[in-house]
Amino acid sequence: MALQAEIMGALDSIRVLDFTRAMAGPYCTMMLGDMGAEIWKIEMPGKGDETRSWGPPFFQNDVSAYFVSANRNKKSITLNLKHPRSKEVVERLATKCDILVENFRPGTMAKLGSGYDRISAVNPDIIYCSISGFGQDGPYTERAAYDIIMQGMGGLMSITGEEGRPPVKVGIAITDIAAGMFANSAILAALYSREKGSGGQYIDISMLDCQAAWMSHQASAYFATGKNPERMGSKHPQMIPNQAVKSRNGYVIVGAGNDRLWAKMCTAAGRTDLIDDPRFSTNPDRIRNREILDPLLDEIFQERDTEEWVEIMLEAGVPCGPVLALSQLFKDPQVIQRDMVIEAEHPTAGTIKLTGFPMKFSSTPERLSIPPPLLGQHKDEILAAAGYSADEIEKLKREKVV
């Protein structure tokens, strides 16, 4: 996919002052950029967002694969936030922006002189979003937070993994991404509210809050029974079979979670004898006899390859799919048809591949307008847009403010 700066996005004319790094904040601002907002990413001189050095793996010329995963559609400016003049620069930039997003520890921005009270004083319409591990209040507010800690404390690891084995984390930084997505939704709601005349406001996003909310039906089951859900691997606590089962050459996902689909699955598998077996005839029966049924399912499905079972089950009307590695996922015809792999020309890494845009707009399509930026690549452009003259920009550089 070529750069598409000419396409009007849903958030064209919206500008974001981005003080984020790592994953939660950058994922949020990347989503805003994908929808057309102009993102001004503030980075530490000489180092930048710490994920610029996270690796391997790297693309060529030591461009971090981790960094590019969450930083497309952004312009980079370096700013020494410890320099006495940085506060003035932040305020001047903020007056030109609609949104400010930061994910420092609570209180850091205020100590730097750029907390919500100060920024809203110079721009009352700004939407100021803080993303942190535990939120802006509470006994844990000053604790450092990482995705794996949030997965553990947020209940996710307690239900992830195989029965009788240690808890495991999800294979992506899912609590970071959850916080970024919740922050994005909150910002869009605040923008809509501002359009109705409410002015700017402050948004407090906690990774732990987001993960607690994501416990959804598992939390509801706990509230109903008072019992902690158990680790069940890929199995569903209320439906069976609705899980990954072994095939001859891998695994296949079978979703036959009601009695009608159970009958269809048994017929397609050549095991009609199981349909009226009193141990398995209803879903509650199958749940009660899971210890018998699970190995029986593995025995049945190991008779054919995954690809054969997918074809057989789909033909029979049974929800089914393969377990794909990323090398298979990003070659899958459905994924390709949906443009979920895109390419960008990076200034030093050359042609790089990125995941595509999961949101599809009919009139204001998502776009790739800027590849992940080099550190400080757009400082002159951003400062000029904030009203600095060429002489003033050179002075800021000489004084090592930017």
C-alpha positions in Angstrom: 0.0 0.0 0.0 1.5 3.3 -1.0 1.3 6.4 1.1 -2.1 8.0 1.0 -1.8 11.5 2.3 -4.4 12.8 -0.1 -7.2 10.7 1.4 -9.4 12.5 3.9 -9.6 10.5 7.1 -12.4 10.6 9.7 -10.2 12.7 12.0 -8.7 15.1 9.5 -8.1 18.5 11.1 -7.6 16.9 14.5 -4.1 17.2 15.9 -2.6 15.2 18.8 0.3 16.0 21.1 1.7 12.6 21.9 3.9 12.1 25.0 3.6 8.3 24.9 6.1 5.5 24.6 6.3 1.7 24.8 2.9 0.2 23.7 -0.3 1.3 25.5 0.0 5.0 24.6 1.5 4.6 21.1 -1.1 2.1 20.2 -3.8 4.6 21.1 -2.2 7.5 19.1 -1.5 5.2 16.2 -5.2 4.4 16.0 -6.0 8.2 15.9 -3.4 8.7 13.2 -4.8 5.8 11.2 -8.1 7.7 11.2 -6.5 10.8 9.9 -5.4 12.8 12.9 -2.0 14.5 12.8 0.2 13.1 15.5 3.1 15.1 17.0 5.2 12.5 18.8 7.4 14.1 21.6 10.6 12.1 22.1 13.7 12.3 24.3 16.7 13.8 22.4 19.3 11.2 21.5 17.2 8.2 22.6 13.6 8.7 21.8 10.8 6.2 22.6 12.7 3.4 24.4 11.2 0.8 22.0 13.4 2.2 19.3 16.1 0.0 20.9 14.0 -3.0 21.8 15.2 -6.0 19.9 16.1 -8.1 18.2 14.3 -8.5 15.8 15.2 -5.4 13.8 14.6 -4.4 10.2 17.7 -3.3 8.3 19.8 -0.4 9.7 18.7 -1.4 13.3 15.1 -0.2 12.9 13.2 -1.9 15.8 10.3 -4.2 14.7 8.6 -3.4 18.0 8.8 0.3 17.5 7.3 0.3 14.0 4.4 -1.9 15.2 2.8 1.0 17.0 4.2 4.2 15.5 3.1 4.7 11.9 1.2 7.9 10.9 3.2 10.0 13.3 5.6 12.9 13.1 8.5 12.9 15.5 10.0 15.9 17.4 12.7 15.7 20.1 12.2 17.8 23.2 14.3 17.9 26.4 11.6 18.0 29.0 14.1 18.8 31.7 15.2 22.0 30.0 13.8 25.2 31.5 12.4 26.3 28.2 10.6 23.0 27.4 7.5 24.0 29.3 7.1 27.0 27.1 7.5 24.8 24.0 4.9 22.3 25.3 2.4 25.0 25.9 2.9 26.5 22.5 2.5 23.1 20.9 -0.6 22.4 23.0 -2.4 25.5 21.9 -2.3 24.1 18.3 -3.6 20.6 19.4 -7.0 19.1 20.1 -5.7 16.1 22.2 -2.8 15.4 24.5 -2.0 11.8 25.3 0.7 10.8 27.9 1.6 7.6 29.7 4.2 8.6 32.2 3.8 7.6 35.9 1.0 9.6 37.6 2.3 13.1 38.6 5.2 13.2 36.2 3.6 15.6 33.7 2.6 17.9 36.6 6.2 17.9 37.9 7.4 18.9 34.4 5.0 21.8 34.5 2.7 20.3 31.9 -0.1 18.7 33.9 -3.7 19.0 32.9 -4.4 22.1 35.0 -1.6 24.0 33.3 -2.3 22.8 29.7 -6.1 23.3 30.0 -5.4 26.9 31.2 -3.7 27.7 27.9 -6.1 25.5 25.8 -9.5 25.0 27.6 -10.7 22.9 24.7 -8.0 20.3 24.9 -8.8 16.6 25.6 -6.0 15.4 27.9 -5.7 11.6 28.3 -3.4 10.0 30.9 -2.7 6.2 30.6 -1.0 4.5 33.5 -0.8 1.1 35.1 -3.1 1.8 38.1 -4.7 5.2 37.4 -4.3 8.6 39.0 -5.5 7.6 42.5 -5.6 4.6 44.7 -2.9 2.8 46.9 -1.0 1.5 43.8 -0.9 4.7 41.8 2.9 5.2 42.0 3.8 1.6 41.2 5.6 0.9 37.9 3.5 -1.2 35.6 4.3 -3.6 32.8 2.0 -5.7 30.6 2.9 -9.0 32.3 2.2 -7.5 35.8 -1.2 -6.3 34.6 -2.0 -9.7 33.1 -1.2 -11.3 36.4 -2.9 -8.7 38.7 -5.9 -8.3 36.3 -6.9 -11.9 36.6 -6.0 -12.9 33.0 -3.1 -15.2 33.9 -5.3 -17.0 36.4 -7.5 -18.3 33.6 -4.9 -18.7 30.9 -2.9 -21.9 30.4 -3.6 -25.6 30.8 -5.3 -27.2 33.8 -2.8 -28.2 36.4 0.0 -26.3 34.9 1.5 -22.8 35.7 -0.3 -19.7 34.6 0.9 -18.2 31.3 0.7 -14.8 29.7 -1.1 -14.1 26.4 1.5 -13.9 23.6 1.1 -10.2 22.9 1.1 -7.1 25.2 -2.7 -7.4 25.4 -3.2 -5.3 28.5 -1.2 -2.5 26.9 -3.3 -2.8 23.7 -6.5 -2.9 25.7 -5.6 0.3 27.5 -4.7 1.9 24.2 -8.1 0.9 22.7 -10.1 2.0 25.7 -8.2 5.3 25.7 -9.0 5.7 22.0 -12.7 5.2 22.5 -12.8 7.6 25.5 -11.0 10.3 23.4 -13.4 9.9 20.5 -16.3 10.2 23.0 -14.8 13.3 24.5 -14.3 14.8 21.0 -18.0 14.2 20.3 -18.9 15.8 23.6 -16.7 18.8 22.9 -18.5 19.2 19.5 -21.7 19.6 21.5 -20.2 22.4 23.5 -18.9 20.8 26.6 -15.3 21.9 26.1 -12.2 19.9 26.8 -11.8 17.4 29.7 -9.4 15.1 31.4 -9.4 11.3 30.9 -7.8 8.8 33.3 -7.1 5.4 31.9 -5.8 2.6 34.1 -4.4 -0.6 32.6 -5.7 -2.6 35.6 -9.2 -1.1 35.2 -9.2 -2.1 31.5 -8.1 -5.6 32.2 -10.7 -6.0 35.0 -13.4 -4.8 32.6 -12.1 -7.3 30.0 -12.8 -10.2 32.3 -16.4 -9.9 31.1 -18.3 -13.2 31.2 -15.6 -14.8 33.4 -16.2 -12.1 36.0 -19.9 -12.6 35.7 -19.5 -16.3 36.3 -17.5 -15.5 39.4 -20.1 -13.0 40.7 -22.8 -15.6 40.1 -21.1 -18.5 41.9 -18.3 -17.1 44.1 -15.9 -19.6 42.5 -12.7 -18.7 40.7 -12.7 -19.8 37.0 -10.1 -22.4 36.3 -7.4 -22.6 33.6 -8.8 -24.7 30.8 -6.4 -24.1 27.9 -8.5 -23.4 24.8 -11.7 -25.0 26.2 -14.8 -23.1 26.9 -16.2 -23.5 30.5 -19.9 -23.5 29.3 -19.8 -25.2 25.9 -18.2 -28.4 24.5 -16.8 -29.0 22.0 -15.7 -25.4 21.6 -11.9 -25.8 21.6 -8.7 -26.8 19.8 -8.4 -30.5 19.3 -5.5 -32.5 17.9 -5.5 -33.4 14.2 -3.1 -35.7 12.4 -0.8 -32.8 11.5 -1.6 -30.0 14.0 -4.7 -28.6 15.7 -8.2 -27.7 14.5 -10.7 -25.5 16.3 -14.2 -27.0 16.5 -17.1 -24.9 17.6 -20.0 -27.3 18.2 -21.3 -25.7 21.4 -25.0 -26.7 21.1 -26.8 -30.0 20.7 -27.8 -29.3 17.0 -24.1 -28.6 16.1 -23.0 -31.6 18.2 -25.2 -33.9 16.1 -23.8 -32.3 12.9 -20.3 -32.7 14.0 -20.7 -36.4 15.0 -22.4 -37.1 11.7 -19.6 -35.4 9.7 -17.0 -37.3 11.7 -18.7 -40.6 11.1 -19.5 -41.1 14.8 -23.3 -41.0 14.8 -23.2 -43.4 17.8 -22.2 -40.5 20.0 -25.2 -38.3 19.2 -27.6 -40.2 21.6 -24.9 -41.5 24.0 -26.4 -40.5 27.4 -23.0 -39.2 28.5 -22.9 -36.7 25.7 -26.5 -36.1 24.3 -26.9 -32.6 25.8 -24.4 -29.9 26.5 -24.7 -30.2 30.3 -24.0 -33.9 29.9 -20.9 -33.2 27.8 -19.7 -30.7 30.4 -20.2 -33.2 33.2 -18.3 -35.8 31.2 -15.6 -33.6 29.8 -12.8 -35.8 31.2 -14.1 -38.7 29.0 -15.1 -36.6 25.9 -11.9 -34.5 25.6 -9.5 -37.5 24.9 -12.2 -39.0 22.7 -12.3 -35.9 20.5 -8.5 -36.0 20.2 -8.7 -39.6 19.1 -11.4 -38.9 16.5 -9.7 -35.8 15.0 -6.2 -37.4 14.8 -7.5 -39.5 12.0 -7.3 -36.7 9.4 -5.2 -33.6 8.7 -6.4 -30.1 9.8 -7.2 -29.0 6.3 -9.4 -32.1 5.7 -11.3 -31.5 8.9 -11.9 -27.9 8.1 -13.4 -28.7 4.7 -15.5 -31.5 6.1 -16.9 -29.6 9.1 -17.6 -26.4 7.1 -19.4 -28.5 4.5 -21.5 -29.9 7.3 -22.3 -26.5 8.7 -20.1 -26.9 11.8 -18.0 -23.8 12.8 -14.4 -24.8 12.3 -11.0 -23.3 11.6 -7.3 -24.1 11.7 -4.8 -22.9 14.2 -2.5 -20.7 12.1 1.1 -19.6 12.7 1.8 -16.0 11.7 3.6 -17.3 8.5 0.2 -18.8 7.6 -2.0 -16.0 8.8 -0.4 -13.3 6.7 -0.7 -15.4 3.6 -4.3 -16.4 4.2 -6.6 -15.3 1.3 -9.1 -13.8 3.7 -6.4 -11.7 5.4 -5.0 -10.6 2.1 -8.4 -9.7 0.7 -9.0 -7.5 3.7 -5.7 -5.7 3.3 -4.4 -6.7 6.7 -0.8 -6.7 5.4 0.4 -3.3 4.1 3.8 -2.0 3.1 5.6 1.3 3.8 8.8 2.8 2.6 10.8 3.6 5.7 13.6 6.2 5.4 16.3 3.8 6.5 14.8 0.4 6.7 13.5 0.4 3.1 10.2 -1.5 2.4 8.7 -2.8 5.6 5.5 -4.7 6.2 2.9 -3.7 8.8 -0.4 -5.0 10.0 -3.3 -3.4 8.2 -6.2 -1.3 9.4 -9.0 -3.3 11.2 -11.5 -0.5 10.8 -13.0 -0.1 7.4 -14.7 3.3 6.6 -16.8 3.8 3.4 -16.4 7.6 3.2 -13.4 8.5 5.3 -11.1 5.5 4.9 -8.2 4.7 7.2 -4.8 5.5 5.7 -1.1 5.1 5.7 0.3 8.6 5.3 3.6 8.5 7.2 5.8 5.5 7.9 7.2 5.1 11.4 9.4 8.2 11.8 13.0 8.7 12.4 13.9 10.3 15.8 13.2 14.0 15.5 12.5 13.7 11.8 9.8 16.4 11.8 11.0 18.8 14.4 11.3 21.8 12.1 7.9 21.2 10.5 6.1 20.8 13.9 7.8 23.9 15.4 6.9 26.0 12.3 3.3 24.8 12.6 3.3 26.0 16.2 4.3 29.4 15.1 8.1 29.4 15.6 10.2 31.3 13.1 13.2 29.8 11.4 15.5 31.9 13.7 13.6 30.8 16.8 13.9 27.1 15.7 17.6 27.4 15.3 17.9 29.0 18.7 16.0 26.1 20.3 18.4 23.7 18.6 21.5 25.7 19.8 20.2 25.7 23.4 19.5 21.9 23.1 15.8 22.4 24.0 14.9 20.3 20.9 
